[in-house]
Structures are given as C-alpha cells and as structure tokens.
Amino acid sequence: MDINDVAMTLEVDSSVIEGVRSGNVKGIAVSIRDDNQNMLLENINGMLILDVEETPDTFHGCYFHNDGVFPYIIRKSLNFLVLSDGKDSCLTRIIDVDTQPTTRFRFQEEGKPGVEDPNGDSCIWQVIFEVIPMPDKPKCYLMRWNPTISSFTAEDYEECVSHMQNGMFRLNWSIREWEEARKGDMFFMLRTGDDKAGIVFNGQFISDPYPADDWNGSVKRRMYVDMICTNPIDPKKKPGISPAQLQKAIPSIDWQQGHSGILLSEDEAAQLDELLS
C-alpha cells in the first residue's frame, strides 16, 4: 500500500498529536476555504468536484451553499490522515467523516470580498474526521464468531453489511487474551459452526479492552473491545478459503474451535494476511 494514495497530510500543533496518541483528541476538524481552487475540475449542478485521481493536500472552497449539502466528493480511498507539526508526525486512520457548514456569506464577484449573510449563497465548510492513531507495530488477533450460538446473528451480520458507512461497520466483541490488546490493534474474524465458515471480515480495535456483562447472560463478566469491521464477505456467500484449507496452511492454529480473541504471532498474522490477499 502506498500511503500517498490513501492519506492526506495536515499541519497541526504538537499538542494535537499528543492528544490523538493519548486518546483525548478523537476528532480532527478541517476548515475548507475559498483560497485555492487549482484542483477543481468543473461545476455540475452546484457540486464542486475534486480531482479523484490525486489525493489533495488541502480541501478547497465553494461558492454554493447547495441547500445545505456538502458540495464535494471526498475520495473513497482517503483512509488515513498524517498529522505533522514539522518535526513529529502521527499516522491516524479515519473511522468516520462529518461535514458541517460554518460561516455563510454572499459572493459578490471574482476579486471582491464575500459579505457575511445568513441567507447567502456561499459557505465556509468544515470537515470533521474521527480518527484513531495507528501503532507502529500493531498486534493482530483472531476473533471467533459462531452465529448458531452468538447474540450476534447471521441476520445481524446482513444488516451491518447492508448499512455500512465509509466502507465499515462497528461492533463490540469479547476478547479472551485481552491483557496486551490496545486500541489500534488489528483482527481477523473467523466464522464457525455453519456452512459459511471461514474468515468473513477484518478490521481494527478502536478501544482498549473494558469489562462488561457476559453476552450470553451468565453472571460472570467478560472483557470486550470496540472495533471497526472492514472487507466483509457477502453474507450469502461462503468465504474463499475454508477452515480446512486454513488448517493446512497455518497448522499452529486450531481453526475448528477455540475462544474469541487469540493473539497471533507475527508469523501467523503475516501468513494469514498473505493467504487472504
């Protein structure tokens, strides 16, 4: 993966980088101004279209409020933000995007200043990215899901896939080997117990482990993580690689049974990633 194809670099204060790394800052707001339009291609029905073949270094301004609709297309391949203060940098993953109009004004003509007007035809927009920091060396876990006994059913999975936003959906999940797990670690989800067994999606933890009531209703407590889930298999189809094939390729793991949340070795994670790519 070429990070330049999927990331945008933002200049920020060092305090922002520290806040993102500590978890105190979860959102990055980017103001879109009307001072740089060299990447605008054309105006189509009030929509200013960005060059989608090249990741922009900045977002650019608009002269149309467009009935409150954000007048841009944000690249679907924009998955990461690099936060830099000139000396230090932090790679973050975008897990949600929101757009909000801020100052509204009336555009006069080229070269003349806009006049602030609550009913004006132009607007300064703000894009708000929800982000999590990417660890330098994330760990990788094998999570397990048996829809025949889980509180998360096959129908729930279909619902999640049909309502994905920004190419992902969110879940919380129990994790057995939680002691070393941290926000930013990666996972693969193994479906078991029915005729669609295999790796059905992967993703990333967006929280540290935390205790909560047992999902199956017992009195004991379990440890959970919140996670974003990406690259899901069509719920109506079988994964391309069966548990038997996984067992043959990576025999150090029991692909038929076991707990959810098993820490993979670096070699096991690399083998699995290569097998599924």
Protein Blocks (a to p, Z undefined) as FASTA:
>chain_A
ZZklmcccddddfklmmmmmnopambdcddddfkbcklbfbdcehiacddfkbccfbdcd
dfbeklopacbdcdfklmbdcddehjaccddddfbdcdddfbdcddfbehiacdddfkbc
bdcdddddddddddfbdcdddddddfklpmbdfklmmmmmmmcgehiacdddddfblmlg
cehiacddddehiakgccfbdcddfbdcdddddfklpabdcdddddddehiacfkbccfb
dfklmmmmmmmbcfkbccehiacdfklmmmmmmmmZZ
